[in-house]
Amino acid sequence: MSNQPFAFTSNSSPEVWPLSARWFLALGAISACASVVFSAAFAHLPVFAGGVPAAVQTALSQQQFHSLGLLFTGLALRIGGPWRWLQAAGWLMLVGLLLFSFNLYARHVFGWDAMRAWVPWGGMAWILAWLSLGLGFLKTPRSTRA
């Protein structure tokens, strides 16, 4: 047993993890970090002196929730392998972050309204992401079924 915290055994070293698993884990952690930074920044921005709008609060909570979804997807890919449905779930979560959360941030912080119509598509991407994740668990490759 190694005295290093979180030491990897030889069969679970990050080098053998699927690339998509490592990407979704890293992007989920970065997104979670950014949500904390944005939350703190929004509390002090002059544009929000009268309070953070409900749409921005929703964007923050959805970003936090789907950051955890990205982490979960990365772990699922690590355990099950690079299945198409799981990979689709991760990419759809990222699309949702861009089209929903980051779009709302840009609109309320910078006044950039050019992609306002894309916000619902971000929500739809998240819906499809969770469906893909569920299908990914149901449609596992036959060789891994008990």
N, C-alpha and C positions, 0 to 999 in steps of 0.2 A: 504494500500500500504506500502510495506517495504521500509525503507530508505537504505537498502543494495543494492549496484549495482548488477545487474544480479541475483537478488533473484528469486528463483523458486516458482511458485505457487504450491499448494498441488498436482495438477494433472500432473505436469511436473517435479517433482523432479527426479534427476538423478537415484535414486534407482529403478524407474519404467521404465527407458529407457531400451530397449533391450540391452543385453550384447554386441552383435555385433556392435551396434551403438556406445556404449562407447569405444569399442576397436578401431574401425576405426577412430573415432574422436581423440583419444589419439595418435594412430600411425601416423595419418596425421599431427598432430601438432608436434610430435617428428621428423618426416621426414622433415617437413618444417624447423624446427630448425637446424637439421643436415645439410640441404642444405646451410644454411647461414654460419654455421661453416666451412663446406668443402670449400665453395667459398672463405672465408677469408684465410683459411689455404693454399689452392692451390695457392693463390696469393703470398705467402711467402715461399713456399717450394723450396729448392735448385734444385730439379729435374725439376721444371718449370721455372728456371731462364730465359730461352729464351722465355717464354710465355706459357700460358696454352693451350694445344692442343685443336683443334676444337672438337674432340670426347669427351673430358672432359667437355668442355663448353656445349655441347649438353646433356651430362648426367646430368649436374647440372640443366639446364633449364627443362629437362623432369622430374627430381625429384621434382622440385618446382611445376610444373604443376600437376603432379599426387599426390603430397601431398594435393593440393587443391581438387583433385578428391576424395581422401580418406575422407577428411572433408565433402565434399558434399554427399558422399555415407553414412557416419555416420548420417548426418542430414536426409537424405531420409529414412534410417532405423528407425530413431526416429519418423518421421512423419507417415510412412506407415506400420511400423512393420517389423519383421524379415522375409521378403520375400526371397525366394531362389535366385532369379535373382540378387537382390541387394547385398546379401551376397557374391555371386559369383563374382560380380563386385569388391567388396572390396578386396577379396583374390587375384583376378587376378592382381589388381593394386599393391599389395604387392609383388607378384611374379615378376612382371615387374620391380619393383624397385631393387630387388635382382639380377635378371638376366641381366638387362640392365645397370642401373646406377652404382650400387655397383661393378658389374663385370668390367666395364670400369675404375672405380676408382682404383680397385686392379691391373688392367693391367698397367695403366699409372703411378701409384705412387709406387707400390711394384715390378713391373715387373712380376707379376703372370699372366701367359697366359694360364693356364690349362683349363679355361672354356670359352675361346674366342668364340667358336662355339655356345655358349648359348645366346649371345647378341641378335641375331635376335628373339629368342624365347621370350625374355623379351619384345621386341616390339610387338610381336604377342599377348602376354598376355595382354598388354595395349589395343590393338585393341579389343580383346574379352571382356575386362573389360567394355569398353564404350558401346559395343553392349549389354552386359548383363544389364548394367544400363538402357539403352533404353528399352530393353525388360521388365525389372522390372517395368518400368512405364506403359508400355502397358498392361502387364498381371497382373494387380492388382487383389487381391481377389474380387470376386463378391460382397461381403458384403460391400465393401468400395466404390463401383462405384455409381455415382449419376444417 
